[in-house]
Amino acid sequence: MKHTTTPADLAQAIASGDRRALARAITLVESGRADHRVQALDLIEALPRDRQALRIGLSGTPGVGKSTFIEAFGLMLTAQGLRVAVLAVDPSSARTGGSILGDKTRMEHLSRDPAAFIRPSPSQTHLGGVARRSREAVALCEAAGFDVVLIETVGVGQSETMVAEMCDLFILLLAPAGGDELQGVKRGIMEIADLILVNKADGELKAQATRTCADYAGALRLLRRRPQDPADFPKALTVSALDQTGLDAAWTEMSALAAWRRDHGVLAARRAEQARHWFGEEVRGQMLDRLRADPRIAAALVRLDAEVAQGLTSPARAAARIVALLDGPA
């Protein structure tokens, strides 16, 4: 492999399908070093702009079988001649920053498929378990020529909302459950889901999965339909990653919705809105980084953080004091 020395060289290697270059590039955009960040920005700018993948966000509670589903689903897609990238965001330890990064182990067969690329990424304790640079990793996979990019979340907190801001379709994977469990599903998650898939519709759970699917379908009908989508979306289906049934039907529905949105300009508008969202997030993030880089302000942050924790000052007053420091010494 040609040794890449500049972001432009790395971008060219990615565009040519060099998997090692892609892996190295994702490591670069995930790095917290300032010099790496400069290189990462140059790299993103140098990527080809004429390639687009279908970005699919996938969430679900732990134990629902996300990894098993992704492997079966990914293998089905590669068998159809599609190239599939999986960005599996692993939970990081809030104390040490370490993560398990076990998705390649759980997706053993897919990881050996030459048409697939799996990249586990530590969440780095960012809100919702979604890595801050996951959206840039998506752009890198698109530039590498992948047709479908699956973004798996850890399925906790605000991760679903954050992933919805970087994907074209959002899929919620659920397990067969009774009425009490249905009541526990947050309305907000239901409202952003384009497709609900009830997994484990096999063996003794098949009948229960069918009933659960009907329950969710009824719940979806009670929600206000999104005017930008066809009348029959969102919808619920049953699948079995173990028996590999229902996967074709799920892909047909995903493809149909994506095509409808593309033909009606919804997909382009959605991506434009997402770009504006992440612009705002980047401004906020970079401003906070600049504040922390100033020794005077960094010291004030530590001091005021302690005062807020002790109830000596309000969060709003403390924030106002930090902003006031931007005008000069207090």
C-alpha positions as CSV (number, residue, x, y, z in Angstrom):
1,M,0.0,0.0,0.0
2,K,1.2,3.4,-0.9
3,H,2.3,5.4,2.1
4,T,0.0,8.4,2.4
5,T,1.7,11.6,3.8
6,T,-1.0,14.2,3.2
7,P,-4.8,14.4,3.7
8,A,-5.2,14.7,0.0
9,D,-3.2,11.4,-0.5
10,L,-5.3,9.7,2.2
11,A,-8.5,10.9,0.5
12,Q,-7.4,9.6,-2.8
13,A,-6.5,6.2,-1.2
14,I,-10.0,6.1,0.4
15,A,-11.7,6.9,-2.8
16,S,-9.8,4.0,-4.5
17,G,-11.2,1.6,-2.0
18,D,-8.1,1.2,0.3
19,R,-9.6,-0.3,3.5
20,R,-6.5,0.3,5.5
21,A,-6.6,4.0,4.5
22,L,-10.2,4.1,5.5
23,A,-9.5,2.6,8.9
24,R,-6.6,5.0,9.4
25,A,-8.8,7.9,8.4
26,I,-11.5,7.0,10.9
27,T,-8.8,6.8,13.6
28,L,-7.6,10.3,12.6
29,V,-11.1,11.9,12.8
30,E,-11.7,10.3,16.2
31,S,-8.5,11.6,17.6
32,G,-8.6,14.4,20.2
33,R,-5.2,15.8,19.3
34,A,-5.2,19.3,17.9
35,D,-2.8,18.6,15.1
36,H,-4.8,15.5,14.1
37,R,-8.0,17.6,14.1
38,V,-6.4,20.0,11.6
39,Q,-5.4,17.1,9.4
40,A,-8.9,15.5,9.7
41,L,-10.6,18.7,8.6
42,D,-8.4,18.9,5.5
43,L,-9.1,15.2,4.8
44,I,-12.9,15.7,5.0
45,E,-12.6,18.7,2.6
46,A,-10.6,16.6,0.2
47,L,-13.1,13.7,-0.1
48,P,-15.1,13.3,-3.3
49,R,-18.6,14.9,-3.1
50,D,-20.3,12.7,-5.7
51,R,-20.8,9.6,-3.6
52,Q,-23.8,8.9,-1.4
53,A,-24.7,5.9,0.7
54,L,-28.0,5.1,2.3
55,R,-27.4,6.0,5.9
56,I,-29.4,3.8,8.3
57,G,-29.5,4.4,12.0
58,L,-30.3,1.4,14.2
59,S,-31.2,1.4,17.8
60,G,-32.7,-1.0,20.4
61,T,-32.4,-2.0,24.0
62,P,-29.5,-4.2,25.1
63,G,-30.3,-7.9,24.5
64,V,-32.7,-7.2,21.6
65,G,-30.2,-8.8,19.2
66,K,-28.8,-5.8,17.4
67,S,-25.5,-7.3,16.5
68,T,-27.1,-10.6,15.4
69,F,-29.6,-8.6,13.3
70,I,-26.9,-6.4,11.7
71,E,-24.8,-9.4,10.8
72,A,-27.7,-11.3,9.2
73,F,-29.0,-8.1,7.5
74,G,-25.5,-7.1,6.3
75,L,-24.8,-10.5,4.9
76,M,-28.1,-10.4,3.0
77,L,-27.2,-7.0,1.5
78,T,-23.6,-8.1,0.5
79,A,-25.2,-11.2,-1.1
80,Q,-27.1,-8.8,-3.3
81,G,-23.9,-7.2,-4.5
82,L,-24.0,-4.2,-2.1
83,R,-21.1,-2.9,-0.1
84,V,-22.0,-2.4,3.6
85,A,-20.2,-0.4,6.3
86,V,-21.1,-0.8,10.0
87,L,-20.2,1.9,12.5
88,A,-21.0,0.3,15.8
89,V,-20.7,2.8,18.6
90,D,-19.5,1.0,21.8
91,P,-20.2,2.3,25.3
92,S,-17.2,3.9,26.9
93,S,-16.4,3.9,30.6
94,A,-17.2,7.3,32.1
95,R,-14.4,6.7,34.6
96,T,-11.6,5.4,32.4
97,G,-12.8,6.1,28.8
98,G,-12.2,2.5,27.9
99,S,-14.7,0.5,25.9
100,I,-15.4,-3.1,25.1
101,L,-15.2,-2.8,21.3
102,G,-16.5,-6.3,20.9
103,D,-18.7,-5.9,17.8
104,K,-16.3,-7.6,15.4
105,T,-16.3,-10.6,17.7
106,R,-20.1,-10.6,17.7
107,M,-20.3,-10.2,13.9
108,E,-17.7,-12.8,13.1
109,H,-19.1,-13.8,9.7
110,L,-19.8,-10.3,8.5
111,S,-16.4,-9.1,9.5
112,R,-14.8,-11.6,7.2
113,D,-17.0,-10.6,4.2
114,P,-14.8,-8.6,1.7
115,A,-17.8,-6.5,0.8
116,A,-18.3,-5.4,4.4
117,F,-16.4,-3.1,6.8
118,I,-17.0,-3.0,10.5
119,R,-15.7,-0.3,12.7
120,P,-16.4,-0.3,16.5
121,S,-15.9,3.2,17.9
122,P,-15.8,4.2,21.6
123,S,-18.5,6.7,22.5
124,Q,-15.9,8.6,24.5
125,T,-18.6,9.5,27.1
126,H,-20.3,11.9,24.7
127,L,-24.0,12.4,25.1
128,G,-26.1,9.4,24.2
129,G,-23.1,7.2,23.6
130,V,-22.6,8.5,20.1
131,A,-19.0,9.3,19.2
132,R,-18.5,13.0,18.4
133,R,-17.0,12.2,15.0
134,S,-19.3,9.4,13.9
135,R,-20.9,11.6,11.2
136,E,-17.4,12.2,9.8
137,A,-16.8,8.5,9.8
138,V,-20.0,8.1,7.8
139,A,-18.7,10.6,5.2
140,L,-15.5,8.6,5.0
141,C,-17.4,5.4,4.3
142,E,-19.4,7.1,1.6
143,A,-16.3,8.3,0.0
144,A,-14.9,4.8,0.1
145,G,-17.8,3.7,-2.1
146,F,-20.0,1.8,0.4
147,D,-23.7,1.6,-0.6
148,V,-25.2,1.3,2.8
149,V,-23.8,2.6,6.1
150,L,-25.4,1.1,9.3
151,I,-24.9,3.2,12.4
152,E,-25.6,1.2,15.5
153,T,-26.2,3.0,18.8
154,V,-25.8,1.7,22.4
155,G,-29.5,2.3,22.8
156,V,-29.5,4.4,25.9
157,G,-30.3,8.0,26.8
158,Q,-30.4,10.5,23.9
159,S,-28.5,8.4,21.5
160,E,-31.5,7.7,19.3
161,T,-32.1,11.4,18.7
162,M,-28.5,12.1,17.9
163,V,-28.2,9.2,15.4
164,A,-31.4,10.4,13.8
165,E,-29.5,13.6,13.0
166,M,-26.9,11.8,10.9
167,C,-29.0,9.1,9.1
168,D,-31.5,8.9,6.3
169,L,-33.6,6.2,7.9
170,F,-34.0,5.4,11.6
171,I,-34.8,1.8,12.5
172,L,-35.9,0.8,16.0
173,L,-35.3,-2.9,16.9
174,L,-37.5,-4.3,19.6
175,A,-38.0,-7.7,21.3
176,P,-41.3,-9.5,21.7
177,A,-43.0,-8.1,24.8
178,G,-46.3,-7.6,26.6
179,G,-48.4,-4.6,27.1
180,D,-46.4,-3.3,30.1
181,E,-43.3,-3.2,28.1
182,L,-45.1,-1.4,25.3
183,Q,-46.1,1.3,27.7
184,G,-42.4,1.7,28.6
185,V,-41.3,2.6,25.1
186,K,-40.8,6.4,24.9
187,R,-43.1,8.3,22.7
188,G,-40.2,10.4,21.4
189,I,-38.4,7.3,20.1
190,M,-41.6,6.1,18.4
191,E,-42.0,9.4,16.7
192,I,-38.5,9.4,15.1
193,A,-38.6,5.8,14.1
194,D,-39.3,5.2,10.4
195,L,-39.6,1.4,10.8
196,I,-40.1,-0.7,13.9
197,L,-38.7,-4.3,13.6
198,V,-39.8,-6.8,16.2
199,N,-36.9,-9.2,16.3
200,K,-36.8,-12.9,17.5
201,A,-40.0,-13.8,15.6
202,D,-39.0,-17.4,15.7
203,G,-39.6,-20.6,17.8
204,E,-41.7,-20.1,20.9
205,L,-41.5,-16.4,20.6
206,K,-43.0,-16.2,17.1
207,A,-46.6,-15.8,18.2
208,Q,-45.7,-13.2,20.9
209,A,-43.6,-11.3,18.3
210,T,-46.6,-11.2,16.0
211,R,-48.9,-9.8,18.8
212,T,-46.2,-7.3,19.8
213,C,-45.9,-6.1,16.2
214,A,-49.6,-5.6,16.0
215,D,-49.5,-3.6,19.2
216,Y,-46.8,-1.3,17.9
217,A,-48.6,-0.9,14.6
218,G,-51.6,0.2,16.5
219,A,-49.5,2.6,18.6
220,L,-48.0,4.1,15.4
221,R,-51.4,4.8,13.9
222,L,-52.2,6.9,17.0
223,L,-49.2,9.1,16.3
224,R,-49.5,12.1,13.9
225,R,-48.3,11.1,10.4
226,R,-45.3,13.0,9.1
227,P,-46.6,15.0,6.1
228,Q,-43.3,14.5,4.3
229,D,-43.7,10.7,4.2
230,P,-46.1,8.2,2.4
231,A,-49.4,7.6,4.2
232,D,-48.4,4.1,5.4
233,F,-45.2,5.1,7.2
234,P,-44.0,4.6,9.8
235,K,-44.8,0.9,10.1
236,A,-44.0,-2.2,12.1
237,L,-42.7,-5.6,10.9
238,T,-41.5,-8.9,12.4
239,V,-38.1,-10.3,11.7
240,S,-35.9,-13.1,12.8
241,A,-32.2,-12.6,12.6
242,L,-31.7,-16.2,13.8
243,D,-33.9,-17.7,11.1
244,Q,-33.1,-14.9,8.6
245,T,-36.8,-14.3,7.9
246,G,-38.4,-11.0,7.3
247,L,-35.1,-9.4,6.3
248,D,-36.0,-9.1,2.7
249,A,-39.3,-7.4,3.5
250,A,-37.6,-5.0,5.9
251,W,-35.1,-4.0,3.2
252,T,-37.9,-3.6,0.6
253,E,-39.6,-1.2,3.0
254,M,-36.4,0.7,3.7
255,S,-35.6,1.0,0.0
256,A,-39.1,2.1,-0.8
257,L,-39.1,4.9,1.8
258,A,-35.7,6.1,0.8
259,A,-36.6,6.2,-2.9
260,W,-39.8,8.1,-2.1
261,R,-37.9,10.6,0.0
262,R,-35.3,11.0,-2.7
263,D,-37.8,11.5,-5.5
264,H,-39.8,14.1,-3.5
265,G,-36.7,16.1,-2.4
266,V,-37.2,15.1,1.3
267,L,-33.8,13.3,1.5
268,A,-31.9,16.3,0.2
269,A,-33.8,18.6,2.5
270,R,-33.2,16.3,5.4
271,R,-29.4,16.2,4.8
272,A,-29.3,20.0,4.5
273,E,-31.1,20.4,7.8
274,Q,-28.7,17.8,9.4
275,A,-25.7,19.8,8.1
276,R,-27.1,23.0,9.7
277,H,-27.6,21.1,13.0
278,W,-24.1,19.8,13.1
279,F,-22.7,23.2,12.2
280,G,-24.3,24.6,15.3
281,E,-23.0,21.6,17.3
282,E,-19.5,22.2,16.0
283,V,-19.6,25.9,16.8
284,R,-20.6,25.1,20.4
285,G,-18.1,22.3,20.8
286,Q,-15.2,24.4,19.4
287,M,-16.1,27.4,21.4
288,L,-16.0,25.3,24.6
289,D,-12.7,23.8,23.5
290,R,-11.3,27.3,23.1
291,L,-12.6,28.3,26.6
292,R,-10.9,25.3,28.1
293,A,-7.6,26.0,26.3
294,D,-7.4,29.5,28.0
295,P,-5.6,28.9,31.3
296,R,-7.4,31.8,33.0
297,I,-10.8,30.6,31.9
298,A,-10.0,27.0,32.5
299,A,-9.2,27.9,36.2
300,A,-12.4,29.8,36.5
301,L,-14.3,26.9,35.1
302,V,-12.9,24.6,37.8
303,R,-13.6,27.2,40.5
304,L,-17.1,27.9,39.4
305,D,-17.9,24.3,38.8
306,A,-17.1,23.6,42.5
307,E,-19.2,26.6,43.6
308,V,-22.2,25.4,41.5
309,A,-21.9,21.9,43.0
310,Q,-21.8,23.4,46.5
311,G,-24.9,25.6,45.8
312,L,-22.9,28.8,46.3
313,T,-23.9,30.1,42.9
314,S,-26.5,29.2,40.3
315,P,-25.5,27.6,37.0
316,A,-26.8,30.6,35.1
317,R,-24.8,33.1,37.1
318,A,-21.7,30.9,36.8
319,A,-22.1,30.7,33.1
320,A,-22.5,34.5,32.9
321,R,-19.2,35.0,34.7
322,I,-17.4,32.7,32.3
323,V,-18.8,34.6,29.3
324,A,-17.8,37.9,30.9
325,L,-14.2,36.7,31.0
326,L,-14.2,36.7,27.2
327,D,-14.2,40.6,27.4
328,G,-11.1,40.6,29.5
329,P,-9.9,40.1,33.1
330,A,-12.6,40.1,35.8
